Amino acid sequence: MTINVQFSALTERWDQYEAPLRKAFEDLGLDVDLRIEFPPEKVDYLVYAPNSSVSDFRPYVNCKAVLNLWAGVDQVVGNPTLDKPLTRMVDCGLSQGMIEWVTGHVLRYHLGMDKYLNGQDGNWRLGAPPMSRDRNVVIFGFGALGRACGEALNALDFKVSGWSNSPKEHDTISTFHGQDGFAEALGIAEIAVLLLPSTPDTASMFNAAAFAKMPKDAIIINPGRGTLINDADLIASLDAGHLGHATLDVFRVEPLPADDPFWSHPKITVTPHIASETRASTAAEVIAENVRRGEAGEPLLHVVDMQKGY
């Protein structure tokens, strides 16, 4: 029986995804009719991005699952019309991109590269960085992406720890959880990598009180969500000389307005939401596998807990 799959995202995404999706469905032996529009009641699976034209899921009465193209689901979990299983995107391409971006910026700060890149002035600056085994890096948000980044940094011999709201275990990375664990993790975070989802519980959790618990000259690296940080408190802590620097890839408003103070702050690096992006070729494989699972009555991959919001 033919499976009707509707692709609901921006037009340019259809151009990127159509061929990889058709190939991925074919590779799994699935008979799929893939289109950008069906009568809603005919749709079996909705491949979805929150910036698409679909905002009311009620007409999709026979839809078996909404397969999100993004890792983040904060823009859709609150939709009151969504009563279908929702999956988020976790794929090897997205993970690899995040690993590379996070590792690059951790090494940049660990090695003190800014001092040399911004100091081509004829002064001979002595002083080597500590060994990586003596540098504490804490991953706040120890889910799939956090774990992948932590393991990459662990392989470089950094002293990696992970924090999550609920208990997580790892063979070689120490973990913290809950509010008490949050305070402990902040206390050792010389470099803090923020990979938490955007939920009511995580909103502005990195604020003046949190920054005060961190070591002096600590570094903030945020490729997670812009809502995690209280922007004014971050600037105040940097200006006071407590935090050392921040690299921010995500923001409350995107694109970041040209007059935002982050752009000109000497202790802030802005990157334009490039830490990681879903790759069509690998994401298509995840989507096809979830359609196969749905048709076979098997559990879907990466199902979102609607109560938790991730």
C-alpha positions as CSV (number, residue, x, y, z in Angstrom):
1,M,0.0,0.0,0.0
2,T,1.3,3.5,-0.9
3,I,2.3,5.7,2.0
4,N,1.4,9.4,1.6
5,V,4.2,11.7,3.0
6,Q,3.7,15.4,2.9
7,F,6.8,17.7,3.1
8,S,5.9,20.9,4.9
9,A,8.8,23.3,5.1
10,L,10.2,26.3,3.2
11,T,10.4,25.9,-0.6
12,E,14.2,25.9,-0.6
13,R,14.2,23.0,1.8
14,W,12.0,21.0,-0.6
15,D,14.7,21.6,-3.2
16,Q,17.3,20.2,-0.8
17,Y,15.3,17.3,0.6
18,E,13.2,15.9,-2.3
19,A,15.9,13.7,-3.9
20,P,17.5,12.5,-0.6
21,L,14.1,11.6,0.8
22,R,13.0,9.7,-2.4
23,K,16.3,7.8,-2.3
24,A,16.0,7.0,1.4
25,F,12.5,5.7,1.0
26,E,13.5,3.6,-2.0
27,D,16.5,2.2,-0.1
28,L,14.2,0.9,2.6
29,G,11.8,-0.6,0.0
30,L,9.0,1.8,1.0
31,D,6.3,2.7,-1.5
32,V,5.9,6.4,-0.8
33,D,4.0,9.1,-2.5
34,L,6.0,12.2,-1.5
35,R,4.5,15.6,-2.2
36,I,4.5,19.1,-0.8
37,E,0.7,19.1,-0.5
38,F,-2.1,16.5,-0.2
39,P,-5.7,16.9,1.0
40,P,-4.9,16.8,4.8
41,E,-7.0,13.8,5.5
42,K,-4.9,11.8,3.0
43,V,-1.6,12.4,4.8
44,D,0.0,9.4,6.6
45,Y,3.2,11.2,7.8
46,L,4.0,14.9,8.0
47,V,7.7,15.9,7.5
48,Y,7.6,19.2,9.2
49,A,9.5,22.4,10.0
50,P,7.9,24.9,12.4
51,N,8.5,27.7,9.8
52,S,6.2,26.0,7.3
53,S,2.6,27.1,6.5
54,V,1.1,24.3,8.6
55,S,0.1,25.5,12.1
56,D,-3.2,23.7,12.5
57,F,-2.8,19.9,12.7
58,R,-6.5,19.2,13.2
59,P,-7.3,18.5,9.5
60,Y,-4.6,15.8,9.4
61,V,-7.0,13.3,11.0
62,N,-5.2,10.2,9.7
63,C,-1.6,11.4,10.2
64,K,0.4,8.8,12.2
65,A,3.3,11.1,13.2
66,V,4.8,14.5,12.7
67,L,8.5,14.1,11.9
68,N,10.3,17.3,12.8
69,L,13.2,18.4,10.6
70,W,14.8,20.4,13.4
71,A,16.6,19.2,16.6
72,G,14.7,21.8,18.5
73,V,11.0,21.4,19.0
74,D,10.2,24.4,21.3
75,Q,8.3,26.1,18.5
76,V,5.8,23.3,18.1
77,V,5.4,21.4,21.4
78,G,3.0,24.1,22.7
79,N,0.7,23.9,19.7
80,P,-2.7,22.9,21.2
81,T,-3.8,21.3,17.9
82,L,-0.9,18.8,17.8
83,D,-2.3,15.5,19.1
84,K,0.0,13.2,17.0
85,P,3.3,11.7,18.0
86,L,6.1,14.2,17.4
87,T,9.7,13.2,16.7
88,R,12.7,15.5,16.7
89,M,15.7,15.3,14.4
90,V,18.8,13.5,15.7
91,D,21.1,12.4,12.9
92,C,24.8,11.8,12.5
93,G,25.3,14.8,10.3
94,L,23.8,17.2,12.8
95,S,25.8,15.6,15.6
96,Q,29.1,15.8,13.7
97,G,28.6,19.4,12.9
98,M,27.9,20.2,16.5
99,I,31.0,18.2,17.7
100,E,33.2,20.2,15.3
101,W,31.9,23.6,16.3
102,V,31.9,22.9,20.0
103,T,35.4,21.3,19.9
104,G,36.8,24.2,17.8
105,H,35.6,26.8,20.3
106,V,36.7,24.9,23.4
107,L,40.2,24.5,21.9
108,R,40.2,28.2,20.9
109,Y,39.6,29.2,24.5
110,H,41.7,26.5,26.1
111,L,44.7,27.5,23.9
112,G,44.1,31.2,24.3
113,M,44.1,31.7,20.6
114,D,42.4,35.1,20.8
115,K,45.4,36.5,22.6
116,Y,47.6,35.8,19.5
117,L,45.0,36.5,16.8
118,N,44.3,39.9,18.3
119,G,47.9,40.6,19.3
120,Q,49.9,40.8,16.1
121,D,51.6,43.9,17.4
122,G,55.3,42.9,17.8
123,N,55.0,42.0,21.5
124,W,56.4,38.5,22.4
125,R,53.8,37.0,24.8
126,L,55.0,34.1,26.9
127,G,52.9,31.6,28.7
128,A,51.6,28.2,27.6
129,P,48.1,27.0,28.4
130,P,47.5,24.1,30.9
131,M,47.2,20.6,29.6
132,S,43.7,19.6,28.5
133,R,43.6,17.1,31.4
134,D,43.7,20.1,33.8
135,R,40.9,22.0,32.1
136,N,37.3,21.5,33.4
137,V,34.6,21.6,30.6
138,V,31.0,21.1,31.6
139,I,28.3,20.2,29.1
140,F,25.0,21.5,30.3
141,G,22.4,19.3,28.6
142,F,23.7,15.8,28.4
143,G,21.3,14.4,25.8
144,A,22.3,13.0,22.4
145,L,24.2,16.1,21.2
146,G,25.7,16.9,24.6
147,R,26.9,13.3,25.0
148,A,28.5,13.3,21.5
149,C,30.3,16.6,22.2
150,G,31.4,15.4,25.7
151,E,32.9,12.2,24.3
152,A,34.8,14.1,21.6
153,L,36.3,16.4,24.2
154,N,36.9,13.5,26.5
155,A,39.0,11.9,23.8
156,L,41.2,15.0,23.8
157,D,41.7,14.4,27.5
158,F,39.7,17.3,28.8
159,K,38.1,16.9,32.3
160,V,34.6,16.7,31.0
161,S,31.5,16.6,33.1
162,G,27.8,16.6,32.1
163,W,24.8,18.1,33.7
164,S,21.2,17.2,33.1
165,N,17.9,17.7,34.9
166,S,17.4,14.0,35.4
167,P,20.2,11.5,36.3
168,K,22.4,10.3,33.4
169,E,25.2,7.8,33.5
170,H,28.4,7.5,31.5
171,D,31.4,5.2,31.8
172,T,34.1,7.8,31.5
173,I,32.4,11.2,32.0
174,S,31.2,12.3,35.4
175,T,27.7,13.6,35.6
176,F,25.6,15.9,37.7
177,H,21.8,16.4,37.9
178,G,19.1,18.4,39.5
179,Q,19.4,21.8,41.3
180,D,22.1,20.7,43.7
181,G,24.1,19.2,40.8
182,F,23.6,22.4,38.8
183,A,25.4,24.4,41.5
184,E,28.2,21.9,41.7
185,A,28.6,21.8,38.0
186,L,28.7,25.6,37.8
187,G,31.4,25.7,40.4
188,I,33.9,23.8,38.3
189,A,32.9,25.0,34.8
190,E,35.9,26.8,33.5
191,I,34.4,26.3,30.0
192,A,30.6,25.8,30.0
193,V,28.9,24.5,26.8
194,L,25.1,25.0,26.8
195,L,23.1,22.4,24.9
196,L,19.9,22.4,26.9
197,P,16.4,22.6,25.2
198,S,14.2,25.7,25.5
199,T,11.6,25.0,28.1
200,P,9.9,27.0,30.8
201,D,12.4,25.4,33.3
202,T,15.5,26.3,31.3
203,A,14.5,29.9,30.6
204,S,17.2,32.3,31.8
205,M,18.7,29.6,34.0
206,F,22.1,31.1,33.2
207,N,21.7,34.4,35.0
208,A,23.5,36.6,37.5
209,A,23.2,34.0,40.3
210,A,24.5,31.2,38.0
211,F,27.4,33.2,36.7
212,A,28.5,34.2,40.2
213,K,28.9,30.5,41.0
214,M,31.3,30.0,38.1
215,P,35.1,30.3,38.3
216,K,36.6,33.7,37.6
217,D,37.3,34.1,33.8
218,A,35.0,31.2,33.0
219,I,33.9,30.9,29.4
220,I,30.3,30.5,28.1
221,I,29.7,28.7,24.8
222,N,26.1,28.6,23.7
223,P,25.1,26.6,20.6
224,G,21.9,25.5,22.4
225,R,19.0,28.0,22.7
226,G,19.0,31.8,23.1
227,T,16.5,31.6,25.9
228,L,18.9,29.8,28.2
229,I,20.8,33.0,29.0
230,N,19.7,36.2,30.7
231,D,21.3,38.7,28.2
232,A,21.6,41.6,30.5
233,D,23.1,39.5,33.3
234,L,25.7,38.1,30.8
235,I,26.8,41.5,29.8
236,A,27.0,42.7,33.4
237,S,29.1,39.7,34.4
238,L,31.5,40.2,31.5
239,D,31.7,44.0,32.2
240,A,32.5,43.3,35.9
241,G,35.4,41.1,34.9
242,H,34.0,37.9,36.4
243,L,33.2,35.9,33.2
244,G,36.0,35.9,30.7
245,H,34.3,35.6,27.3
246,A,31.2,34.2,25.6
247,T,30.6,32.7,22.2
248,L,27.0,32.8,21.2
249,D,25.4,31.0,18.3
250,V,21.8,31.3,19.2
251,F,19.7,34.3,20.3
252,R,16.2,35.3,21.5
253,V,15.7,37.1,18.2
254,E,17.2,35.8,15.0
255,P,18.7,37.1,12.9
256,L,20.3,39.1,15.7
257,P,19.4,42.8,15.1
258,A,22.3,44.9,13.8
259,D,22.1,47.2,16.8
260,D,22.2,44.5,19.4
261,P,25.0,45.1,22.0
262,F,26.3,41.6,21.5
263,W,27.8,42.6,18.2
264,S,30.1,45.2,19.5
265,H,30.9,43.8,22.9
266,P,34.7,43.1,23.2
267,K,34.1,39.9,25.2
268,I,31.4,38.4,23.0
269,T,31.8,36.5,19.8
270,V,28.6,36.2,17.7
271,T,28.2,33.4,15.1
272,P,25.0,33.3,13.0
273,H,23.3,30.1,14.1
274,I,25.9,27.9,12.3
275,A,27.0,25.5,15.0
276,S,25.1,22.7,13.3
277,E,22.5,22.3,10.7
278,T,20.5,19.3,9.6
279,R,22.1,17.7,6.6
280,A,19.5,16.6,4.0
281,S,21.2,13.3,3.1
282,T,21.5,12.0,6.7
283,A,18.3,13.5,7.9
284,A,16.4,11.8,5.1
285,E,17.6,8.4,6.3
286,V,16.3,9.1,9.8
287,I,12.9,10.2,8.4
288,A,12.6,7.2,6.2
289,E,13.5,4.9,9.1
290,N,10.8,6.4,11.2
291,V,8.2,5.9,8.4
292,R,9.4,2.3,8.1
293,R,9.0,1.8,11.9
294,G,5.6,3.4,11.9
295,E,4.3,1.1,9.2
296,A,5.8,-1.9,10.9
297,G,4.3,-1.0,14.3
298,E,7.7,-0.5,15.8
299,P,8.6,2.3,18.3
300,L,9.5,5.6,16.5
301,L,13.0,7.1,17.0
302,H,13.5,10.3,19.1
303,V,9.9,10.7,20.2
304,V,9.3,14.0,22.1
305,D,7.9,14.0,25.6
306,M,5.2,16.7,25.2
307,Q,5.1,17.3,28.9
308,K,8.8,17.9,29.2
309,G,9.0,19.7,25.9
310,Y,11.9,17.7,24.4
